[in-house]
Every structure is written in C-alpha cells, then in structure tokens.
C-alpha cells in the first residue's frame, strides 16, 4: 500500500469519550485525505478594471444603437408593407370594377339575345369571378339547357360543384 504524502493529511484532534463508568478513553482517529484546492484564474478578470469600465459603456452604446437600428428597420418594413397593401387594395378595387362592368355587359347581351349560349357562359364565369357561385350555377344550368353537349359548360359545372373531371 502506497503512503500518501504528508501535505494531503488533515489532522483531526483526538476525541475523548467517556465510558458509562465515567472513565476517559481515547480512540484512534484516522486522518482524512483532502486534496488541495486548485485556484483557476478568473476569466472575468483578464481585462483590467479600468478597461472593463470603458467596455461597459461601449457595450451599452452598442446595445442601444443595435436596438434602435432594429426598431428603425421594423418601422421601415411596416411602412413598405402598408404601401404594398394599399397598392394591392387599389388594384383589387380596379379589378372588381372591371368585373362588374364585364358582368353588366354580358347581362345586357343576354337580355338582347335570349338563346345566346356563350353569353350565358361568360355571365356565369363573371359571376364566379365576383364570388357569386349560386348565381353562376344558375347561369351554367341555363347554358346546359340551351346546349347539353357544351363541353366547357360541363367542366365549369364540375368546378362549381367542387368536383374535378
């Protein structure tokens, strides 16, 4: 058995215990082994204190400028997105006006020519583009009454019912 070097011994005082009769008896106490504590250099103390103060001010300035830069970018993105939304809204309004004019045109044509299959078909398409699917279905049924073999009318009827041919 190897002997442990003396620098690792921690000597404990010998405790004296008394018997029931009151006699003092000594007991052998074995010394405990302890390892020396290693002291590592603090990572935070690599920079001298005066530089640390300067760096803390720089860090604050950097953090504030970064946060304000991000805020400015977010505001810019929001304004750009708002501008795009307004442009899209005006385009959608123009498209809706165009679709309404188209629907009115085909209603006028169908009013003048009652048996015009293509007029009813285009009227159904324009109603569908406007979002009036029930009205479009009635016009498609009228198209198929006029010409039961009209292939585009059958395909459009399946589209309106949600089926794929």
Residue pairs with C-beta under 8 A, 6 or more apart in sequence:
4 33
7 36
8 33
8 34
8 35
8 36
9 31
9 33
10 31
10 32
10 33
10 34
11 31
12 29
12 31
12 32
13 29
14 26
14 27
14 28
14 29
15 27
15 29
16 24
16 25
16 26
16 27
17 24
17 25
17 27
18 24
18 25
19 25
47 55
96 130
99 126
99 129
99 130
100 130
102 122
102 126
103 123
103 126
103 127
103 130
106 119
106 122
106 123
106 126
107 123
109 116
109 119
110 116
110 119
110 120
110 123
113 119
115 146
117 143
117 146
117 147
117 150
117 153
120 139
120 140
120 142
120 143
120 146
121 139
121 140
121 143
121 150
121 152
121 153
121 156
123 139
124 136
124 137
124 139
124 140
124 143
124 156
125 136
125 156
127 133
127 135
127 136
127 139
128 136
128 156
128 160
133 160
136 160
137 157
137 160
140 153
140 156
140 157
140 160
141 157
143 150
143 153
144 150
144 153
144 154
144 157
147 153
154 165
155 165
158 164
158 165
